[in-house]
């Protein structure tokens, strides 16, 4: 099975389109290409009951970010607005780059 190219990469700023966290913006921490999910910083926080262990001797309830399907995320470009992503060939570097279809600027 081949790896599918996704429109979201680690480090992107994204906007959540649907679900309980709709309208929130955050930075992508982890992308799982097999499950097509991403963990976004500060978005879709869930409470997890943690038993006491070496790292957390107190235990208790901790807040943790939960994965979101990438179809519910949209990349935010440099202008601060969500935009669709396209790929075009950069003549200088002779490499494919991602760009915002709304503003036309290259996304790093």
N, CA, C and O atoms as a GROMACS GRO file, in nm:
protein
  432
    1UNK      N    1   0.085  -0.118   0.000
    1UNK     CA    2   0.000   0.000   0.000
    1UNK      C    3   0.089   0.124   0.000
    1UNK      O    4   0.183   0.134   0.079
    2UNK      N    5   0.060   0.219  -0.089
    2UNK     CA    6   0.141   0.340  -0.100
    2UNK      C    7   0.093   0.446  -0.002
    2UNK      O    8  -0.024   0.452   0.034
    3UNK      N    9   0.187   0.530   0.038
    3UNK     CA   10   0.155   0.640   0.128
    3UNK      C   11   0.085   0.749   0.050
    3UNK      O   12   0.131   0.790  -0.056
    4UNK      N   13  -0.028   0.797   0.103
    4UNK     CA   14  -0.104   0.901   0.035
    4UNK      C   15  -0.054   1.039   0.079
    4UNK      O   16  -0.026   1.060   0.197
    5UNK      N   17  -0.043   1.132  -0.017
    5UNK     CA   18  -0.004   1.269   0.016
    5UNK      C   19  -0.122   1.340   0.079
    5UNK      O   20  -0.234   1.334   0.028
    6UNK      N   21  -0.096   1.405   0.190
    6UNK     CA   22  -0.201   1.477   0.261
    6UNK      C   23  -0.179   1.628   0.248
    6UNK      O   24  -0.067   1.672   0.224
    7UNK      N   25  -0.285   1.705   0.262
    7UNK     CA   26  -0.274   1.850   0.250
    7UNK      C   27  -0.226   1.915   0.379
    7UNK      O   28  -0.206   2.036   0.383
    8UNK      N   29  -0.207   1.835   0.484
    8UNK     CA   30  -0.164   1.888   0.614
    8UNK      C   31  -0.033   1.823   0.654
    8UNK      O   32  -0.014   1.702   0.639
    9UNK      N   33   0.059   1.906   0.705
    9UNK     CA   34   0.188   1.858   0.753
    9UNK      C   35   0.208   1.900   0.898
    9UNK      O   36   0.139   1.989   0.948
   10UNK      N   37   0.302   1.835   0.964
   10UNK     CA   38   0.339   1.873   1.100
   10UNK      C   39   0.391   2.016   1.099
   10UNK      O   40   0.473   2.054   1.015
   11UNK      N   41   0.342   2.097   1.194
   11UNK     CA   42   0.385   2.236   1.203
   11UNK      C   43   0.292   2.336   1.136
   11UNK      O   44   0.308   2.456   1.154
   12UNK      N   45   0.194   2.288   1.058
   12UNK     CA   46   0.098   2.378   0.993
   12UNK      C   47   0.003   2.439   1.095
   12UNK      O   48  -0.029   2.377   1.197
   13UNK      N   49  -0.042   2.560   1.067
   13UNK     CA   50  -0.150   2.620   1.144
   13UNK      C   51  -0.280   2.585   1.072
   13UNK      O   52  -0.293   2.606   0.952
   14UNK      N   53  -0.376   2.531   1.148
   14UNK     CA   54  -0.500   2.482   1.086
   14UNK      C   55  -0.622   2.538   1.158
   14UNK      O   56  -0.615   2.583   1.273
   15UNK      N   57  -0.735   2.532   1.088
   15UNK     CA   58  -0.865   2.570   1.141
   15UNK      C   59  -0.952   2.444   1.142
   15UNK      O   60  -0.953   2.369   1.045
   16UNK      N   61  -1.024   2.421   1.253
   16UNK     CA   62  -1.112   2.305   1.264
   16UNK      C   63  -1.246   2.341   1.202
   16UNK      O   64  -1.307   2.441   1.239
   17UNK      N   65  -1.293   2.257   1.106
   17UNK     CA   66  -1.415   2.286   1.031
   17UNK      C   67  -1.541   2.229   1.092
   17UNK      O   68  -1.649   2.285   1.075
   18UNK      N   69  -1.529   2.116   1.166
   18UNK     CA   70  -1.650   2.055   1.220
   18UNK      C   71  -1.620   1.986   1.352
   18UNK      O   72  -1.504   1.962   1.386
   19UNK      N   73  -1.725   1.954   1.424
   19UNK     CA   74  -1.711   1.887   1.552
   19UNK      C   75  -1.728   1.986   1.666
   19UNK      O   76  -1.763   2.102   1.645
   20UNK      N   77  -1.702   1.939   1.788
   20UNK     CA   78  -1.717   2.023   1.906
   20UNK      C   79  -1.617   2.138   1.908
   20UNK      O   80  -1.644   2.243   1.967
   21UNK      N   81  -1.502   2.120   1.846
   21UNK     CA   82  -1.396   2.221   1.845
   21UNK      C   83  -1.403   2.311   1.722
   21UNK      O   84  -1.304   2.375   1.688
   22UNK      N   85  -1.518   2.317   1.656
   22UNK     CA   86  -1.533   2.394   1.532
   22UNK      C   87  -1.496   2.541   1.554
   22UNK      O   88  -1.537   2.603   1.652
   23UNK      N   89  -1.416   2.594   1.459
   23UNK     CA   90  -1.377   2.734   1.464
   23UNK      C   91  -1.246   2.760   1.538
   23UNK      O   92  -1.195   2.872   1.532
   24UNK      N   93  -1.193   2.660   1.605
   24UNK     CA   94  -1.067   2.679   1.678
   24UNK      C   95  -0.948   2.664   1.584
   24UNK      O   96  -0.951   2.586   1.489
   25UNK      N   97  -0.842   2.741   1.614
   25UNK     CA   98  -0.719   2.732   1.537
   25UNK      C   99  -0.609   2.676   1.625
   25UNK      O  100  -0.610   2.696   1.746
   26UNK      N  101  -0.515   2.606   1.563
   26UNK     CA  102  -0.404   2.551   1.638
   26UNK      C  103  -0.295   2.501   1.546
   26UNK      O  104  -0.309   2.503   1.424
   27UNK      N  105  -0.186   2.456   1.607
   27UNK     CA  106  -0.070   2.406   1.534
   27UNK      C  107  -0.071   2.254   1.536
   27UNK      O  108  -0.097   2.193   1.640
   28UNK      N  109  -0.043   2.192   1.421
   28UNK     CA  110  -0.043   2.046   1.410
   28UNK      C  111   0.083   1.992   1.478
   28UNK      O  112   0.195   2.033   1.445
   29UNK      N  113   0.065   1.900   1.573
   29UNK     CA  114   0.176   1.840   1.645
   29UNK      C  115   0.220   1.708   1.583
   29UNK      O  116   0.339   1.681   1.569
   30UNK      N  117   0.121   1.624   1.546
   30UNK     CA  118   0.149   1.491   1.491
   30UNK      C  119   0.050   1.462   1.379
   30UNK      O  120  -0.068   1.497   1.390
   31UNK      N  121   0.097   1.398   1.272
   31UNK     CA  122   0.009   1.353   1.163
   31UNK      C  123   0.026   1.202   1.147
   31UNK      O  124   0.137   1.153   1.131
   32UNK      N  125  -0.086   1.129   1.151
   32UNK     CA  126  -0.085   0.984   1.129
   32UNK      C  127  -0.138   0.959   0.988
   32UNK      O  128  -0.258   0.973   0.964
   33UNK      N  129  -0.049   0.922   0.894
   33UNK     CA  130  -0.088   0.907   0.754
   33UNK      C  131  -0.175   0.783   0.731
   33UNK      O  132  -0.259   0.783   0.642
   34UNK      N  133  -0.154   0.678   0.810
   34UNK     CA  134  -0.233   0.555   0.792
   34UNK      C  135  -0.379   0.577   0.831
   34UNK      O  136  -0.469   0.535   0.758
   35UNK      N  137  -0.402   0.641   0.944
   35UNK     CA  138  -0.539   0.665   0.991
   35UNK      C  139  -0.595   0.796   0.939
   35UNK      O  140  -0.714   0.823   0.958
   36UNK      N  141  -0.512   0.878   0.874
   36UNK     CA  142  -0.548   1.010   0.822
   36UNK      C  143  -0.604   1.098   0.933
   36UNK      O  144  -0.710   1.160   0.918
   37UNK      N  145  -0.531   1.104   1.045
   37UNK     CA  146  -0.569   1.189   1.156
   37UNK      C  147  -0.452   1.278   1.195
   37UNK      O  148  -0.338   1.252   1.159
   38UNK      N  149  -0.483   1.383   1.269
   38UNK     CA  150  -0.380   1.476   1.317
   38UNK      C  151  -0.415   1.518   1.459
   38UNK      O  152  -0.533   1.527   1.494
   39UNK      N  153  -0.312   1.543   1.539
   39UNK     CA  154  -0.331   1.597   1.673
   39UNK      C  155  -0.294   1.745   1.667
   39UNK      O  156  -0.183   1.781   1.628
   40UNK      N  157  -0.390   1.830   1.706
   40UNK     CA  158  -0.373   1.974   1.699
   40UNK      C  159  -0.361   2.029   1.841
   40UNK      O  160  -0.436   1.990   1.930
   41UNK      N  161  -0.266   2.118   1.860
   41UNK     CA  162  -0.236   2.174   1.991
   41UNK      C  163  -0.355   2.252   2.047
   41UNK      O  164  -0.402   2.347   1.984
   42UNK      N  165  -0.404   2.212   2.165
   42UNK     CA  166  -0.511   2.284   2.234
   42UNK      C  167  -0.650   2.262   2.178
   42UNK      O  168  -0.744   2.331   2.219
   43UNK      N  169  -0.667   2.167   2.085
   43UNK     CA  170  -0.796   2.143   2.022
   43UNK      C  171  -0.841   2.000   2.051
   43UNK      O  172  -0.760   1.907   2.052
   44UNK      N  173  -0.970   1.982   2.075
   44UNK     CA  174  -1.032   1.853   2.106
   44UNK      C  175  -0.965   1.789   2.227
   44UNK      O  176  -0.916   1.675   2.222
   45UNK      N  177  -0.964   1.864   2.335
   45UNK     CA  178  -0.904   1.817   2.460
   45UNK      C  179  -1.000   1.720   2.529
   45UNK      O  180  -1.120   1.746   2.539
   46UNK      N  181  -0.947   1.607   2.576
   46UNK     CA  182  -1.026   1.508   2.647
   46UNK      C  183  -0.963   1.485   2.784
   46UNK      O  184  -0.843   1.506   2.803
   47UNK      N  185  -1.045   1.442   2.880
   47UNK     CA  186  -0.995   1.412   3.014
   47UNK      C  187  -0.959   1.264   3.021
   47UNK      O  188  -1.038   1.179   2.980
   48UNK      N  189  -0.840   1.236   3.073
   48UNK     CA  190  -0.794   1.097   3.085
   48UNK      C  191  -0.762   1.072   3.231
   48UNK      O  192  -0.692   1.150   3.295
   49UNK      N  193  -0.813   0.961   3.284
   49UNK     CA  194  -0.785   0.923   3.422
   49UNK      C  195  -0.651   0.850   3.424
   49UNK      O  196  -0.636   0.746   3.361
   50UNK      N  197  -0.555   0.906   3.498
   50UNK     CA  198  -0.419   0.853   3.499
   50UNK      C  199  -0.390   0.790   3.635
   50UNK      O  200  -0.407   0.853   3.740
   51UNK      N  201  -0.346   0.665   3.632
   51UNK     CA  202  -0.302   0.599   3.756
   51UNK      C  203  -0.168   0.658   3.796
   51UNK      O  204  -0.092   0.703   3.710
   52UNK      N  205  -0.137   0.658   3.925
   52UNK     CA  206  -0.006   0.707   3.966
   52UNK      C  207   0.106   0.622   3.906
   52UNK      O  208   0.098   0.500   3.906
   53UNK      N  209   0.210   0.688   3.856
   53UNK     CA  210   0.326   0.618   3.802
   53UNK      C  211   0.452   0.700   3.832
   53UNK      O  212   0.446   0.799   3.905
   54UNK      N  213   0.564   0.659   3.776
   54UNK     CA  214   0.691   0.726   3.806
   54UNK      C  215   0.692   0.872   3.761
   54UNK      O  216   0.737   0.959   3.834
   55UNK      N  217   0.642   0.898   3.639
   55UNK     CA  218   0.641   1.034   3.586
   55UNK      C  219   0.538   1.122   3.657
   55UNK      O  220   0.563   1.240   3.681
   56UNK      N  221   0.424   1.064   3.691
   56UNK     CA  222   0.316   1.138   3.756
   56UNK      C  223   0.277   1.066   3.885
   56UNK      O  224   0.180   0.991   3.887
   57UNK      N  225   0.352   1.087   3.994
   57UNK     CA  226   0.327   1.012   4.117
   57UNK      C  227   0.192   1.044   4.182
   57UNK      O  228   0.140   0.963   4.259
   58UNK      N  229   0.135   1.160   4.151
   58UNK     CA  230   0.007   1.198   4.208
   58UNK      C  231  -0.109   1.127   4.138
   58UNK      O  232  -0.208   1.093   4.202
   59UNK      N  233  -0.097   1.104   4.006
   59UNK     CA  234  -0.208   1.046   3.930
   59UNK      C  235  -0.315   1.152   3.908
   59UNK      O  236  -0.285   1.271   3.908
   60UNK      N  237  -0.440   1.110   3.890
   60UNK     CA  238  -0.550   1.204   3.875
   60UNK      C  239  -0.599   1.216   3.731
   60UNK      O  240  -0.571   1.131   3.648
   61UNK      N  241  -0.672   1.324   3.705
   61UNK     CA  242  -0.731   1.347   3.573
   61UNK      C  243  -0.642   1.445   3.498
   61UNK      O  244  -0.614   1.554   3.547
   62UNK      N  245  -0.599   1.407   3.378
   62UNK     CA  246  -0.515   1.494   3.297
   62UNK      C  247  -0.588   1.528   3.168
   62UNK      O  248  -0.669   1.449   3.119
   63UNK      N  249  -0.560   1.645   3.112
   63UNK     CA  250  -0.617   1.687   2.984
   63UNK      C  251  -0.519   1.648   2.874
   63UNK      O  252  -0.398   1.667   2.888
   64UNK      N  253  -0.572   1.594   2.764
   64UNK     CA  254  -0.489   1.545   2.655
   64UNK      C  255  -0.558   1.576   2.522
   64UNK      O  256  -0.680   1.566   2.512
   65UNK      N  257  -0.479   1.613   2.421
   65UNK     CA  258  -0.536   1.640   2.288
   65UNK      C  259  -0.566   1.507   2.219
   65UNK      O  260  -0.486   1.414   2.224
   66UNK      N  261  -0.682   1.500   2.155
   66UNK     CA  262  -0.727   1.380   2.086
   66UNK      C  263  -0.714   1.399   1.935
   66UNK      O  264  -0.724   1.512   1.888
   67UNK      N  265  -0.693   1.291   1.858
   67UNK     CA  266  -0.678   1.305   1.713
   67UNK      C  267  -0.807   1.351   1.644
   67UNK      O  268  -0.918   1.319   1.688
   68UNK      N  269  -0.789   1.426   1.535
   68UNK     CA  270  -0.900   1.474   1.452
   68UNK      C  271  -0.874   1.427   1.309
   68UNK      O  272  -0.760   1.428   1.264
   69UNK      N  273  -0.979   1.385   1.239
   69UNK     CA  274  -0.962   1.343   1.100
   69UNK      C  275  -0.923   1.464   1.016
   69UNK      O  276  -0.975   1.574   1.036
   70UNK      N  277  -0.830   1.444   0.921
   70UNK     CA  278  -0.777   1.557   0.845
   70UNK      C  279  -0.880   1.621   0.753
   70UNK      O  280  -0.861   1.734   0.710
   71UNK      N  281  -0.989   1.550   0.722
   71UNK     CA  282  -1.093   1.610   0.639
   71UNK      C  283  -1.165   1.723   0.714
   71UNK      O  284  -1.232   1.805   0.652
   72UNK      N  285  -1.151   1.726   0.847
   72UNK     CA  286  -1.213   1.830   0.928
   72UNK      C  287  -1.119   1.946   0.956
   72UNK      O  288  -1.151   2.033   1.037
   73UNK      N  289  -1.002   1.948   0.891
   73UNK     CA  290  -0.903   2.053   0.912
   73UNK      C  291  -0.874   2.125   0.782
   73UNK      O  292  -0.878   2.066   0.675
   74UNK      N  293  -0.846   2.256   0.792
   74UNK     CA  294  -0.811   2.336   0.675
   74UNK      C  295  -0.691   2.423   0.712
   74UNK      O  296  -0.687   2.483   0.819
   75UNK      N  297  -0.593   2.429   0.624
   75UNK     CA  298  -0.471   2.503   0.649
   75UNK      C  299  -0.499   2.653   0.647
   75UNK      O  300  -0.572   2.702   0.562
   76UNK      N  301  -0.438   2.726   0.743
   76UNK     CA  302  -0.448   2.871   0.750
   76UNK      C  303  -0.324   2.928   0.684
   76UNK      O  304  -0.211   2.893   0.720
   77UNK      N  305  -0.344   3.017   0.586
   77UNK     CA  306  -0.229   3.075   0.515
   77UNK      C  307  -0.175   3.197   0.590
   77UNK      O  308  -0.218   3.226   0.701
   78UNK      N  309  -0.080   3.267   0.529
   78UNK     CA  310  -0.014   3.380   0.593
   78UNK      C  311  -0.106   3.496   0.627
   78UNK      O  312  -0.074   3.575   0.716
   79UNK      N  313  -0.219   3.508   0.558
   79UNK     CA  314  -0.312   3.618   0.584
   79UNK      C  315  -0.400   3.591   0.706
   79UNK      O  316  -0.471   3.680   0.752
   80UNK      N  317  -0.395   3.468   0.758
   80UNK     CA  318  -0.474   3.433   0.876
   80UNK      C  319  -0.609   3.373   0.844
   80UNK      O  320  -0.689   3.347   0.934
   81UNK      N  321  -0.637   3.350   0.715
   81UNK     CA  322  -0.764   3.292   0.674
   81UNK      C  323  -0.742   3.150   0.623
   81UNK      O  324  -0.636   3.118   0.569
   82UNK      N  325  -0.842   3.064   0.641
   82UNK     CA  326  -0.834   2.927   0.592
   82UNK      C  327  -0.843   2.926   0.440
   82UNK      O  328  -0.921   3.000   0.381
   83UNK      N  329  -0.762   2.841   0.378
   83UNK     CA  330  -0.760   2.836   0.232
   83UNK      C  331  -0.735   2.694   0.185
   83UNK      O  332  -0.672   2.614   0.254
   84UNK      N  333  -0.786   2.665   0.065
   84UNK     CA  334  -0.757   2.535   0.005
   84UNK      C  335  -0.610   2.534  -0.039
   84UNK      O  336  -0.551   2.638  -0.065
   85UNK      N  337  -0.555   2.414  -0.047
   85UNK     CA  338  -0.413   2.398  -0.078
   85UNK      C  339  -0.398   2.334  -0.215
   85UNK      O  340  -0.470   2.239  -0.249
   86UNK      N  341  -0.304   2.386  -0.293
   86UNK     CA  342  -0.269   2.327  -0.422
   86UNK      C  343  -0.120   2.300  -0.426
   86UNK      O  344  -0.046   2.344  -0.337
   87UNK      N  345  -0.075   2.229  -0.527
   87UNK     CA  346   0.068   2.203  -0.545
   87UNK      C  347   0.108   2.252  -0.683
   87UNK      O  348   0.038   2.228  -0.782
   88UNK      N  349   0.221   2.322  -0.690
   88UNK     CA  350   0.272   2.367  -0.819
   88UNK      C  351   0.423   2.352  -0.819
   88UNK      O  352   0.486   2.343  -0.714
   89UNK      N  353   0.480   2.349  -0.938
   89UNK     CA  354   0.623   2.331  -0.954
   89UNK      C  355   0.693   2.465  -0.938
   89UNK      O  356   0.660   2.562  -1.006
   90UNK      N  357   0.790   2.470  -0.847
   90UNK     CA  358   0.871   2.590  -0.826
   90UNK      C  359   0.987   2.584  -0.925
   90UNK      O  360   1.071   2.494  -0.920
   91UNK      N  361   0.992   2.682  -1.017
   91UNK     CA  362   1.092   2.680  -1.124
   91UNK      C  363   1.234   2.697  -1.069
   91UNK      O  364   1.328   2.638  -1.123
   92UNK      N  365   1.250   2.776  -0.964
   92UNK     CA  366   1.384   2.801  -0.909
   92UNK      C  367   1.445   2.675  -0.850
   92UNK      O  368   1.560   2.642  -0.878
   93UNK      N  369   1.368   2.605  -0.768
   93UNK     CA  370   1.419   2.486  -0.699
   93UNK      C  371   1.385   2.357  -0.773
   93UNK      O  372   1.435   2.250  -0.738
   94UNK      N  373   1.300   2.367  -0.875
   94UNK     CA  374   1.255   2.250  -0.952
   94UNK      C  375   1.194   2.145  -0.858
   94UNK      O  376   1.225   2.027  -0.866
   95UNK      N  377   1.104   2.193  -0.770
   95UNK     CA  378   1.044   2.109  -0.668
   95UNK      C  379   0.897   2.147  -0.653
   95UNK      O  380   0.859   2.261  -0.678
   96UNK      N  381   0.814   2.050  -0.612
   96UNK     CA  382   0.673   2.080  -0.586
   96UNK      C  383   0.659   2.156  -0.454
   96UNK      O  384   0.717   2.116  -0.353
   97UNK      N  385   0.583   2.265  -0.456
   97UNK     CA  386   0.558   2.342  -0.334
   97UNK      C  387   0.407   2.355  -0.314
   97UNK      O  388   0.331   2.352  -0.411
   98UNK      N  389   0.366   2.370  -0.188
   98UNK     CA  390   0.225   2.392  -0.157
   98UNK      C  391   0.196   2.541  -0.160
   98UNK      O  392   0.278   2.622  -0.116
   99UNK      N  393   0.079   2.577  -0.213
   99UNK     CA  394   0.040   2.718  -0.217
   99UNK      C  395  -0.107   2.732  -0.182
   99UNK      O  396  -0.186   2.639  -0.197
  100UNK      N  397  -0.143   2.852  -0.136
  100UNK     CA  398  -0.280   2.883  -0.101
  100UNK      C  399  -0.355   2.920  -0.228
  100UNK      O  400  -0.311   3.008  -0.302
  101UNK      N  401  -0.467   2.855  -0.254
  101UNK     CA  402  -0.545   2.884  -0.374
  101UNK      C  403  -0.619   3.017  -0.361
  101UNK      O  404  -0.660   3.075  -0.462
  102UNK      N  405  -0.637   3.068  -0.238
  102UNK     CA  406  -0.705   3.194  -0.217
  102UNK      C  407  -0.613   3.312  -0.244
  102UNK      O  408  -0.647   3.403  -0.320
  103UNK      N  409  -0.494   3.311  -0.180
  103UNK     CA  410  -0.403   3.425  -0.193
  103UNK      C  411  -0.291   3.400  -0.293
  103UNK      O  412  -0.230   3.495  -0.342
  104UNK      N  413  -0.263   3.275  -0.326
  104UNK     CA  414  -0.158   3.242  -0.422
  104UNK      C  415  -0.018   3.234  -0.362
  104UNK      O  416   0.078   3.204  -0.433
  105UNK      N  417  -0.005   3.260  -0.231
  105UNK     CA  418   0.127   3.257  -0.170
  105UNK      C  419   0.170   3.116  -0.134
  105UNK      O  420   0.086   3.029  -0.107
  106UNK      N  421   0.300   3.093  -0.132
  106UNK     CA  422   0.357   2.961  -0.102
  106UNK      C  423   0.351   2.937   0.048
  106UNK      O  424   0.381   3.027   0.127
  107UNK      N  425   0.310   2.815   0.087
  107UNK     CA  426   0.302   2.776   0.226
  107UNK      C  427   0.422   2.689   0.258
  107UNK      O  428   0.450   2.592   0.187
  108UNK      N  429   0.491   2.723   0.366
  108UNK     CA  430   0.612   2.648   0.404
  108UNK      C  431   0.579   2.532   0.492
  108UNK      O  432   0.669   2.458   0.532
   0.00000   0.00000   0.00000
